[in-house]
Amino acid sequence: MLGSRQSSNLVVGLMSGTSLDGVDAAVVEIKDQMDTLDFKLLHFTSLSYSQTIRDKISTICNPKTASIEEISSMNMYLGKLFADASRKAIQEAGLSSKQISLISSHGQTIFHQPEPKMIAGSEVTSTLQIGDIGMIAEKTGIMTIGDFRTRDMAAGGQGAPLVPYTDYKLFRKEEHGRVLVNIGGISNVTILPKGCTETNVLAYDTGPGNMIIDAFTSWATNHTQNYDKNGDIAAKGKVNEDWLSQLLDHPYFQLAAPKSTGRELFGEVFAKRLWQEGERYQMNHTDKITTITALTAKTIAMEINKFIKSASLKEVFISGGGRYNKTLMRFIANYLSPDVSVYGTEEIGMSADAKEAISFAILGYQCYKQRTNNLPAATGANNEVIMGKIAW
């Protein structure tokens, strides 16, 4: 029985992912009743990056081309851009800034190093998200929360994935198990076993999402397309099973969870190497894209298939840009056990586009309420923590 105390807050959630498409902004009404959270998406919008800004972010994501000056400058510039996205969302929702309780920003990840490195005899993991929250707060006049991942890392976690916390809070079921999949630049899964508690949720990055597909599409079309719209190119090609089998031998796919990855492992350098491998197989560009699309699909499906019986899985819900790649969706369904059904997250009332922005709205709200908001079972942290820093 729910308690009687209920509060409602309007929060703007901001997300910019590894695909470097732009800033997603979701205006979310969060209803807080005792220990139960509910949400309503009031408005969602995106502010696309120009090609110039996309190229600049790509440059600073690569340690070989990044400079301290460019990182510092882009940190402040993206803060302004995130503020613009927030104002755009608030205005389009027909609201004023005074009605918004807080802005919660994931920032733009430019480096993520979950495996420890030795510094002066100490093991150190690290992550860096830019898009200064002080700038966002100043330009909007709204309290802003961000920089979530570092606190989880300080507690021994990998700082990722973070969205499974909200997956658990919003979508677990007593009757059967569910899987939430997000396919952005990187793909990740949240396994919610039947009747699960926080301690038996499984969540981690499975590997590439759209990142390599996008790179291949750009090269195949002489940069006239940034992504394979609807999976139309992949639909025309054939999977090279020999090459796919070789690609599946990558060490990351053999690692046990919890694990997280990003552009550092599956970014442009990796994509270029695979493009050249495809040349050695004498494949045409279309077949390359089809095979790489199959790689994303199979690495997702292989992980889900491991838990079909033990977690009583019946439903898989997919969000992110990959949701709209019909060929990718078809491949995932084909690689999965017939015991599960595949849907877009809109089937459970969650916009496939807005899911991550909504999730960060909730994570920021929990920080504001001084409640723990990580999921140690997913990140590997030693304990629960309150993630997020506040710019009042």
Stockholm file with secondary structure:
# STOCKHOLM 1.0

chainA/1-392         MLGSRQSSNLVVGLMSGTSLDGVDAAVVEIKDQMDTLDFKLLHFTSLSYSQTIRDKISTICNPKTASIEEISSMNMYLGKLFADASRKAIQEAGLSSKQISLISSHGQTIFHQPEPKMIAGSEVTSTLQIGDIGMIAEKTGIMTIGDFRTRDMAAGGQGAPLVPYTDYKLFRKEEHGRVLVNIGGISNVTILPKGCTETNVLAYDTGPGNMIIDAFTSWATNHTQNYDKNGDIAAKGKVNEDWLSQLLDHPYFQLAAPKSTGRELFGEVFAKRLWQEGERYQMNHTDKITTITALTAKTIAMEINKFIKSASLKEVFISGGGRYNKTLMRFIANYLSPDVSVYGTEEIGMSADAKEAISFAILGYQCYKQRTNNLPAATGANNEVIMGKIAW
#=GR chainA/1-392 SS CCCSCEEEEEEEEEEECTTCCEEEEEEEEEEEETTEEEEEEEEEEEEECCHHHHHHHHHHHSTTTCCHHHHHHHHHHHHHHHHHHHHHHHHHTTCCGGGCCEEEEEEEEEEEEEEEEEETTEEEEEEEEESCHHHHHHHHSSCEEECCHHHHHHTTSCSCCCTHHHHHHHHCCSSSEEEEEEESSEEEEEEECTTCCGGGCEEEEEEESSHHHHHHHHHHTTTSCSSCGGGHHHHTSCCCHHHHHHHTTCHHHHCCSSCCCCHHHHSHHHHHHHHHHHHHTTCCHHHHHHHHHHHHHHHHHHHHHTTTTTTTEEEEEEESGGGGCHHHHHHHHHHSCTTSEEEEGGGGTCCTTTHHHHHHHHHHHHHHTTCCCCCHHHHCCSSCCCCCEEEC
#=GC SS_cons         CCCSCEEEEEEEEEEECTTCCEEEEEEEEEEEETTEEEEEEEEEEEEECCHHHHHHHHHHHSTTTCCHHHHHHHHHHHHHHHHHHHHHHHHHTTCCGGGCCEEEEEEEEEEEEEEEEEETTEEEEEEEEESCHHHHHHHHSSCEEECCHHHHHHTTSCSCCCTHHHHHHHHCCSSSEEEEEEESSEEEEEEECTTCCGGGCEEEEEEESSHHHHHHHHHHTTTSCSSCGGGHHHHTSCCCHHHHHHHTTCHHHHCCSSCCCCHHHHSHHHHHHHHHHHHHTTCCHHHHHHHHHHHHHHHHHHHHHTTTTTTTEEEEEEESGGGGCHHHHHHHHHHSCTTSEEEEGGGGTCCTTTHHHHHHHHHHHHHHTTCCCCCHHHHCCSSCCCCCEEEC
//
